[in-house]
Structures are given as structure tokens and as C-alpha cells.
Amino acid sequence: MDRRKALQKTGLLAGATLMMPTMLSILQSCKEEKRLDWQPEFFTEDEAKTVSLLVDMILPRTDTPGALDVKSDIFMDKVIARTYDAEGREHMRSEIAAFNADCEEKYGAVFIDLSESDRIAVLKKAEADSGKFNPGVWGTAVGEQEPIGFYRGLKSMAIWAFFTSEEIGENVLSYDPIPGNYEPCKPVSEVGNRWSL
Amino acid sequence: MANFNIDAKKDVTYDAIVIGSGISGGWAAKELCEKGLKTLVLERGKIVEHVVDYPTMNLDPWDMELRGGLTPEQKEKHYKAIRSGWIGTDTEHFWADDEANPYTEEKPFLWLRGHQMGGKSLLWGKQTYRWSDLDFEANAKDGHGVDWPIRYKDIEPWYTYVEKFAGISGEALGLPQLPDSHFLPPMELNCVEKHIKSRIEKQFKGRNMTIGRVAHLTQPHNGRGQCQYRNRCSRGCPFGAYFSSNSTTLPAANATGNLTIRPFSIVQSVIYDDQKGKATGVRIIDAETNEDIEYSAKIIFVNASALSTTQILMNSKSNRFENGLGNDSGELGHNLMDHTYRVGALGKVEGFDDKYYKGRRPNGIYIPRYVNIDEASKSDKFVRGFGYQGGAHRGGNAANTESFGAEYKDSILKPGPWEFFITGFAECLPYHENKITLNTDVLDKWGQPTLTIDAEFKENEKALNKQIQEDAVEMLEATGVKDVLGFDNEHPPGYGVHEMGTARMGRDPKTSVLNGFNQVHAAKNVFVTDGACMTSSSCVNPSLTYMALTARAADHAVSELKKQNL
């Protein structure tokens, strides 16, 4: 809840300019592309590929499912399509464009067309440069929230989408819909992963 | 316990009418029905039957299409209330429609409303504390507002009475400023809270930390089940483990056979008969058909929630009461109060990485008031006081960690860092100029005048908030909490959802609206026992006091009725 609200809030705060796609990105988008295997409600096909690749790099498959396995990208598209207002949607679009324009300027191609090492470099820089979410009390951030930028916001949304998916929520995290009692000092070893609810 | 009698067509005459079915209205209905009065409860919204009408009570996030997210249309419907941060798809249906029920903010004010059977008793925080003579004597001692017409000894037996029925869990401390309730066993502190409690109590003389006193059952009680630690309370509890009108008082009222509850009944006014010198009934508009209907009764309890109650009284004009029913003093609508909210401190706690908890406890810690309780604790910066709520949990914001990829993903599946916070609730003084007025320029969906709210916190509340933050930072730092961050979100009134005042109790009809038994001074068969009646605000949560005042007033009402005094 915190993350989602903070994300929506910062979506309005963060400043980014609407970038036009450059000739280079149009040319590059023609080569070696797999088609998406899902139909986005909000994203363009290229935007969807960008977001899918980002969430896959942030939360990859390990011995547990990754973000793409639980369709976090598809859910994020739906959330933006159905809960953002027109201004929020437009802002998301412009932020993805600005992110790609930045990749082009520094590495000569949009994000999905970069080499793996360049993409890792982009994410490392984004981690270092993006703002942080203020802590919250009872679901609301305290203090004045500074703009957190596109990357941190997207990462936060990806984590929310990941944690609240049925597969992760029921089978990977510790799931107990009706605890029945409160055990105030339980060893972590008896619980395992964090509680999903 | 199904099958409420909602057929108010065949009979327009009752012994008693109760306007509103929230915490205080539910209590009025129960007490009056159990004392044998044929009682009509008028509810503005829909019927919400316990369990049957809790559509989201068992949903996991992934069971909801948007996992809690609201559509732009839902946000628009709740465009004012959404500022609270409380509204998601899981509870959206229990919050009033702001578009159909507009209000005007002269100064920023958040007015949260629950327009359904049970009202906000489905949504409240369940924190329940007795008030003490520190509270009931405060106005008389420092001269703000007027004196309460009652003292702790007047209400003490009624606290016990409502607590035994409602079921209040908590720990007895024997503090004069926060009298103990008749308790069910307390919920437990987790290991970090226990650690901080011992440090605070050792390092700060006169300060205590305890588990919150709450209207959650820690064992089965009066046919209701105990808390299952799901923390999905505001969706409605299928176990009936927290106190709501729906789970507790209205079923008891219904069991008498004396209850009729009429949904979709917007009360337009209380009818006052100049000849008889008393109220004779209530005029409503059917929210669905727009039909005007009048119901009559010998006594009328107005329990529509603080501001709505006063709105009804202000809209009840007659030759005798040109400025609203019971407004001889000119105080009707004035002295609006709330508690300050979201000011305190938070930080991280190290050294408990191998400890966790099981269960989502719908409760936290409480630090009772410790300033201005005696000469030794007297502040020269402000009058009155504050208490803290808070708690420890494992959380953290995984998105903030500067990392990504396989190792990162596996790490965030583990429990996050321990965090601890406390946030104060300060008493607000009863300022005459903090007020509501009828607005005939802005009408609601049914053509009724709406409210203009003109209230603000002033210097005393700001001084209290400053102390709350300073003390919070000091206590957290002294107990070894790391990265301590003080905060003050500077919320305007309303965010505490403890609206009090606007039809205050008092000794003198010239300066108050209600007498010591919550009767309108000049219309004694009209009772007000919700937040509107409050003469001061204390710093502790008020709902338990509404329950006790209501039971006490209902007892008085029936006794007076039998003596033919009403």
C-alpha cells in the first residue's frame, strides 16, 4: 500500500520532459525483435518490452519465480491503464521516453537494444541517482517526499506487483491468511521468508 | 441473526427514534429496545448485515483485480476522503460518496463519513480508553470552554457496563490519568516493543508503555469469536471479534423484537411542537424515492455522528427555535475539536534479526499522557496533554535498497529490518470560533443544505505537537533506536477522525446545548450522545466515552419517561 501510494504521489511530483523518439531508435526497433506475447492495455509494444526487461533484471528468476514468471509486467500495465488518470498515464509515457533517450545519449541505443553490460551499467547508475521513498506511518509517508524519479518508482511498483501475485504470495513468501493467534517473539527460522500478508 | 425488520411502512409511531446506527446510535438502539421501547433506527445508507454484507472480508491481494488500487472514477467519488490514505478497493464501499454529499472547507478539514448501517463502527481504530477527572475537570481548571456537567464518578459505572458487553482487551496500570477498564486479557507486545518499553520506563520516570487498549476480543465473549489476527478489520470481521454496531449492539437490539431499522433514510429535521413544548418526531427523505415521510416518537436520540447530528439540529427550525433546535445559547455548531495526528518519530532497531512474529495484530503500543498531570509534570508551554500510539514491526522499503538482480531478489524475500514508531494524539481546546454552519448555497443530492466547516488548530495545539515530536525523538534516541527521524505532517483537523463538540454538554443553558444527561436543555426529550456532545476533547480516543454516555442517557431517558417527565 505504501509503495503504491508513494508511487502515485511521486508520479505527479517528478519532473521529466516529453521526448520525441529519434530516428536511431526507430531504425533500431526494426531489428532482431521478438513480438510481445501479450497485448498491453496502456504500453506501446516498445514500452512494454522496456518495462518487461527492467523488471526481469530487477527481479529475475532464481530458484524461485521471477517477476516475468508471475506476470508483474502485465499487471503493471493494467494498473497504469485502469488506476492512473490521463495526466499520470502521460507522465509514465514521458518518463519511459526520457529513460530511453538517456540510454541513447550515453550508450547509443534505447534500453532494450543495449548489451547486457551496458544495461547493467544503466541500472547501477539509476540506483545511485534515484531518490528514496520516505518511511511511512499507517500507510502514509511522513515528511516531505522528494521526487524519486522513474527508476525507483518503477522498481517499487514491480516489487508490489511481485509480492502481491498469487504465486509469490501463497507459495514463496510465508502465507497465513488466518493466523488465529499472535506469537510476539517467534524465531525467524520457524517462519522462513517474510509474511506475505 | 439475520432478518432485521426494515419495514417501517406499516407504522409511523414509535416509542423512540434513534437517528444513526454507528457506535453511539447502536448503543442507544440496544439500550432502548432492551428496556422495552419500540424503537425505530433511521439509517442514511444501506443495510450492512454482519458477515453477509462484508464482500471483501476474505480476499487476498491477488483476489482483487487491481489488488487494492482505485479507478479514477472511484477516486473521484471519494475525492475528499481519499486524502486520509485509508481508502482502497477492499473498503471503498464503506466510505461515503463525497460527490453526493458535498461539504465546504473554509479552512482545510477532512470529514470522513460512513453512510451505512453500522456507520464508522465498521471502520474505526478500536482504541478504547476511559477518560479521567483530569479530562472532566480540565475546562473548569484552566478556563477554556465551559465546565463539564459530569465527573468521572458519574460515568464510571457506565464505562464498566459498556465494557462488559463490548469486550475491551488491555493491561491494567492503575494510573489516575488513564483509569483501567474492565479488561479482557491484553494482546502481547513483540520482543522489540518489550525491549523499548523497559528502556523507556527505566530512563523516563513517570512514563509507561503498554499494549493498546482495544475493542478486540482476546477470548470468546457474549457469543462473538476472538481475534484471529488477520488485521482485515475495516472490511468487516466474520468472527465478530471487534466491536461494531453490526456485530454487537444491533443484533442485541434486534433480539428484543422491538427494533425497526429503516435504511436510506436521510433525516431532514427533528419536528418540534411549540404547543407541547417538545419534539414529536422526525422528518426524513427517502434516499431512493425522494419521498418525504414523518415518524413520531416520545423520545429522540440524535446519533448521526458529531457534525451530521449538529447539521440536523441546525436544520430543525421552528417558531421556538429559529436558529436551530436547542440553540438558545448560540453555541450550536461551535467549539469543534479533533485530535492532532501524525506527529512523532520513527527509526530502525538493531539486534533482533533472528526474531519475528506470527499474526497481524490489529493493535500497537500506547504511551499514556505524562505531562500536565500534576505539579511536577506541569508544562509552561501549553495546557492539556498528549499520548502516543505506535509499534514495532519488520518492514523496510525494499525498493530503496540500491541493488537489483538475483541476489537482491532473494534478499527481499527475507524479513525486512525492524522499525519502531510512535505518533502522538494531542488534546485540542474548544475554541468558539472553530465552527460549522449550514450552507444553503451548496445543496446535496437531495436538495438539503450542506455544511461549511471552519476550524483550525491554534497555538496550544502547535505547542503540544512540538513537544510530541521533541519527546518522541528523545525517547527513541535514548532507547537505542537508529536513524531516528522526527516528523510532523501538520495535518489540519479531521484527520484524527475524532470530531467532537458543536452541541456541547454544560451546566448552564446560556452557554451549552445539552445538560448532564445529554438532553437538549430546552427540549428534554431530545438526546445527543455522539461526538457532538463533547465539552472538551481529552487526548485519548473518545468512542468508549460515547458508548458510556449513551447507555447512561438511555437509562435516564427511560426512567424519565416512566415518571412522565418527557
Interface residues (C-beta under 8 A of the other chain):
Chain A: M1 D2 R3 R4 K5 M57 I58 L59 P60 T62 T64 G66 F75 K78 V79 R82 T83 Y84 D85 L123 E127 A128 K132 F133 P135 V137 W138 G139 T140 V142 G143 R152 K155 S156 I159 W160 T164 S165 E166 G169 E170 V172 L173 D176 P177 I178 P179 G180 N181 Y182 E183 P184 C185 K186 P187 V188 S189 E190 V191 N193 R194 W195 L197
Chain B: N58 D60 P61 W62 E65 L66 R67 G68 G69 L70 T71 P72 K75 G85 W86 G88 M187 E188 L189 N190 C191 E193 K194 Q228 Y229 R230 R342 G344 L346 D353 D354 K355 Y356 Y357 K358 G359 R360 R361 R394 N397 A398 A399 N400 E402 S403 F404 G405 A406 Y408 K409 D410 I412 L413 K414 P415 G416 E419 F421 T423 L485 F487 N489
